[in-house]
């Protein structure tokens, strides 16, 4: 894949514009709370920008095109499921979460189930979110290496610099403003690129010849069970992800938090469609392309330099923004819920440094994993991430939000630990016919039930 000087110029200009906005927003950040929550003064556009700017990353763009190249329209489930999750968040969770006045998901679990719940939740959620960070680092390293003609290690270093400029200095304020600018670029450029790809697809018998078999234009091309698992993974995974809940916590009021979630859903749902169109186009006309590079190859070789360059800049920003936002979520949890208490850090400026160091460490680890596993499927990593982070957290968190202190703590702790272990075990060691998320949720429900009964008897 080769880019002309014009392609590279438009790409760099687009990236510089958005990163400049994030650096500008970072000027007012002086404390850990200002870094993690933006001073709890975000309006609906900033909340939506943070959410959409994080979820629309390597998985939603490069990963969707990569999977559509192999399976067709069912690759849309990532952004479609994300949008459905944000609608559910806006309807039921956002106001209650914002009204709590907390900073992290583990804090809410600690309030209901004790200090051990916070440690378990921080570790489990961070591990799950880490795989989503890897899913953004993977295409980031691959694209920078291919476009700039540099080694994967050098590409990882360049990606680290971009993430630092995007979120390291400004935290939630940079992620919010950067997310708004990023989504404007992605919406305009990718929609145009996807429309051109769709219009160029073969029709009738030519389409059947290019796409033999059934399911290429069906959301259920991989089977109803697979679609249900992908949707469930996205919904419960997003509701348990610190970065998205952190955006809700940053809103200036519960009502603004709900509007921000609804707005994010409207932004996110359509983004997968142009990437699907590009994946199908490349399957028809360049079936030998390396799957991870389906989207960037189309942007570089099948569009005008200005549109291809701007769209490529949008894709890079989607990767950088998602990696930065997810790393910010992990950094906030680990620093606030584990490291700060362990190290007796109470000063706000020291907390700020601690959060930034953890964010930096997460990005380094994600890039290292991506270099070691260059052929991994981006969306598969994302779905795995959603399952791991939510199997043990979703039901205890939901009870904490809607029925505070309704479960005996020992049962909640047992549920969180064992259901996560089941999800991990059946995701990695013993593949099962049932999706590991469903197995984990079943174990969680079975262990929470006696906890509910025990709590009632105590009352």
N, C-alpha and C positions, 0 to 999 in steps of 0.2 A: 504494500500500500504506500503510494507516494503522494504527497501534497505539494501543490505548486506554491510559489512564494506568496501569491495572492491568497490562497487558502489559509496559509499559516498566518499571514498578516491580519486577516479578518478574525481568525480564531483567537489570536493573542489580544487583539483590541477588545473583543467581547469579554474575555476572561479578565482583562485589566479593569474594564469598566465596573464589573460586578465586585471584584475584590477591592477596588477603590472605595466602593460604597460601604463594604464591611469594615475596612480600616477606619473610615470616617466615623462610623458608629461606635468604634471601640474607644474613642477619646474620653467618653464619660464614665468608663468602667473603672471603679476604684475599690470595689469590695467583692467578696465571694458571692454574696446574694445578687449584686448587680451583674456579675459575670454569669451566674447560673440562671437567674430569673429576670434580668433586665429591670430590677427594681419593682416588679409586680405592677407595671404601668402600661403593659402592651395593649394596643387596640386590636380589633379583630383582624385587620390586614397583617399586623406583625405576627399574631398567633398563627394565622393561616399560612403566612410565608415561612415561618419556622417549621411547621408540620409538613407542608408540601415540599419545601426545600430539602427536607431530610428524607422523606419517603421516596421522592423522585430522584433516585440515584442510579448507580450502575445497574441494579436489578430492573428498575422500571424502564430504562432506556436500552442500554447495551444488552442486558440479560433478556429482556422481552424479545428483542429482535433475534437474539441467539436462539431462544427456545422456539420462536415462531418459524425460524428457518428449518427446524426439525419436526414440529408438531402442528403448526398453523395457529388458528384463532384462539385456541385454548391457552396460549401464552398470555392472553389478556387478563387472566384471573388475578395477576399480581396487582395491577393498578385498579381493576374493578373491585377486587376484594378489599383493597386499602380504602377506597372511597366508601364502600358499605360500612367498614369499620368506623370511619370518622362520622358517618351519619349516626350510627349507634352511640358513639361517644358523645356527640352533640345532644342527642335526645335524652340519654339516661345518666351519663357519667360526668360530663363536663362541669355542670353547676355544683354538684356535690363535691367533686375533687377540688375545685377552686375555693369553695367555701371553707374547706378544711384549713387553709392557711399554711399548708405544709410545703416542703421542698422536694421530697423524693417519695417514690412508692414504698421503699423500705420503712420510711418514717411512719407511713400510715399503718403498715403491718405491725410495727413496734408498738404503736398506740393501742392496738387491739390484742396483740398476742405476745408481747414482751420483747426484750432486747435480742434474744436468739433469732427471732423471726426476721429481724432487720439484717443480720449477718447472712442468714441463708438466702434471703431475697436478693441482697446485693451481689452475692457470688453467683447465684443461679442466673439472675437477669443479665449480669455483666457477661457471663459466658455465652448466653444466647445472643445478646446484641453483638458480641464480638464477631460471630459468624456473618452477621449482616454487614459489619464493617469490612470484613474480608471480601464480601461480595461486591463492595464498591472499590476496594483496593485492587482487586484482580483485574477488572477492565481498565482501571486507571493506569496501572503499571504497563499493561499490554499495549494500550493506545499510545502512551507517551513513548514507549520503547520503539513502536513501529513508526510513529509519525516523525520523531526526532532522530531515529537511527542510532539510538544509544542502548546500552546494556540494561537489563531489567533492574540491576542494582542502582544505576544512575537514574533510571526512570522513577524508582521508589523514592530516591532523594528529592527529585523534582516534585513529586506528588506531596511529599512531606512539607516542602516549602509552601506549596499552594494551600494546603490545609491550614498551615500555621497562619497564613495571611487571611484566610477566610474566617476562622473561628477562634484560633488560639488566643488572640489578643482581646477580642470583644465578646466572646461567649455568646449568650443568647441574643444580645442586640445585633451582633454581626450576623448571626444565623438568621434572624428575622428579616433584616433589611436585605441581606444577601439572597435570602430565599425569595423575596418579592421580585427582585431584579432578575434572578435566575429563572423564575417561572415565566416572566414576561418573555425572556429570550427563547426558552424552550417551547412555549406555546406557539409563538409566531413562526419560528424556524422549523421545528419538527412537524408541525401541522402542515406547513407548506411542502416540506420534503415528503411526508407520508402521502399527501394528496397526489403528488406527482408519481410516486411509486404505485399507488393504487390505480391511477389512470393508465399506467403502462403495463399492468398485468395482462397476460393472455386471457382470452375469453373463450367460452364454449368448449369445443373439442380440443383446442390448443391448451386450455387450462387443465383439462382432464389428462392430457398427455404429459404436461409438466408436473402435475400433482396426482399421480396414480393412487388409488385407494380412497377410502372415505375419511371424513373427519377433519379435513384441512380447514373448512370454513365453519366448524362447529365448536361452541364453547365446551362441549362434552366429548371432544375428539379423543381424549385419553380415558374416557369412561366417566360415568356419573360419580362413582366412588372417588376417583382421583380429583374431580372438580370440587366435590364436597369437602375433601380433605384440604385442598388448597384454600378454599374460601374460609373454612374454619380456622386454619392456621393463620391466615391474615387477620381475621377479626379478633381472635383472642390474643394473638401475638401483639398486635398494635395496641390493644387496650392495656397490655402489660409492659409496654415499652417506655422506659423512663423519659426518653427524648420527647415523645409526643405528649405525655402527661406533664412533663416539665413546661412545655409550651402552654398548656392549660393553666398550670400554676402561675405562669408569668402574666396572665391576663389581668386587666385592672378591675374586673368584676366577674361574677359567675355568668351573667348574661353575655358578656363579651366573649368569655371562654366558649360558650355554646355556639355563638355565631361564627367564631373563628374555626371551630371544628366543621361546621356545615360548609363554610366557604372553602376549606381545604378539600372537602369531598368533591365539590364542583370542579375544582382545579385538577384534581388527581385522576379521576375516573377516565377522562378521554385520552390522557397522555399515552396510554399503552397502544391505542389503535394505530397511529402512524408508524410506531415501531413494528407492529405486526405486519403492516403493509410492506414495510421495507424488508422484513424477514422473508415474506413470500416472494417479493420481487427478486431478491438475491437467490432464492432457491430455484426460481425459474430461469434466471439468466446467468448466474455465476455459482453453480452448485458446488464448485470445488473450493470456495473461499473458506478460510479458517473461521469456524462458527463464532468465536469470540469477537472477531473483527467484521462481522456482517454489517453492522450499522456504520461504523467509521469508514469502511470501504465504499459503501454506497454514497456517503456524504462527500468523500474525496473524489470518487470517480464518475459520478452520475449527476452531479449538480453543478451549477455555476459557481465560480470561486467565492462570490460574496455570500450566497445562500449556504453553500457547503461549509465555508469557513465559519460563519456565524453559528450554524447548527452544530458544527464540531465544538465550537466554544461552549455552546449550551450543554452538550454532552459532557464535556470535561467539568463544567461547573456543577452538573448534576452529580457527578462522581465525587468531586471535592466537597460539595455541600452535604451530601449524605454521609460521607466518611467523617467529616467534621462534626455534624450534628450527632451522629451515633456515638462518636468518641466523647463528645461533651456529656452525653447521658451517662456513659460508663464512668467518666471522670467525676461527675457530680455525686453519683452513688458511692463509689469507692472512697472518695475523699471525705464526704460528709458523714457517711454511715460506718466506715471502718477505720480509715487511716487517721482522720482528725481526732477521734476519741482515743485511738491507740497511742498516738504521738502527743496527746494532750495539747493539740493546737486549737486555740480559741481566738487569737487575733485574726481579724478579717483579712488583712493583707497577707498574712502567712497562709491562711486558708486559700486565698486566691492563687498564690504560687503553687500550693499543693494540687489544686484542681488542674491547673495548667500543666504541671509535670505529668499527672496521670493521663490527661488527654494526649499529650505528646507520646507517652509510652504506649498507649493503645494504638495510635497510628503506626508507630514503628513495628509493633508486633503484627498488625494486620498486613502491612506491606511485606514483612518477612514470610508470613504464611502464604501470601499470594505468589511470591517468587518461587516458593517451594512447590506450589501446586498450580501451575499455569493452565492446566486443561480442565479444571473444575467447572461445573455448570453453575453460572451465577445465580439463577433463580432457584436451583435446588438448594444451594447454600442458604438462600433467604428463607425458603420454606422450612428447612431444618432449624434455622435460627428461631423462627417464630414458634415452632413446636417446643424447642428446648426452653425458651424463656417463659413460656406461658403454661405448660402442663402442670407445674406445681404452684404457680402464682395466681392464675386467673380466678379460680373459685374462692380462695381465701381473700383475695383483694376485693372481689365483688361483694362478698359478705361484709367486709370491713367498710365498704362504701355505703351499702344499703341497709345492713343490719349490724351496726357496730357492737362489738363485744358479745356477739351471739354464739360464739364457739369457744369451748374450753381451749385455752392456749396449747396444752400438750397435744391435743388432736390436730390442731392447725399446724403445729411444727412437724408432726409425724406425716401429715398429708403433704406438706411442701417438700419434705426430704424424699419420701418414698415415691411419690408420683413423678418427681423429676428424675430419680434414678431409673424408674421404669421407662420413661421417654428416652433417656440417653441410651439405656441398654438395648432397646428395640429399634433405635435409630442407627446403631453402630455395630453391635455384636450379633444380635439375633433378629434379623429382618423378619417382620411378621406380616401376615395378610391384612391385618388391621393397621391403620396409620398410627404411629407411636403417640401422636397427640391425643387421639381418642382413648388409647390405653391409659395414658397418664391422667387424663381428666376423669376416667372411670375410677381409677385408684384414689384420686383426690376426693371425689364425691363419696366413695365408700368410707373413707376415713373421716371426712368432715361430718357425716351423718351422726355417728355416736357423739361427736363433739357438740353438735347442736342439742342433742337430747340431754347430755350431761349438763350443759349450761342452763337449760330450762329447769332441771331438777334443783340446781343450786339456787336459782331464783325463787 
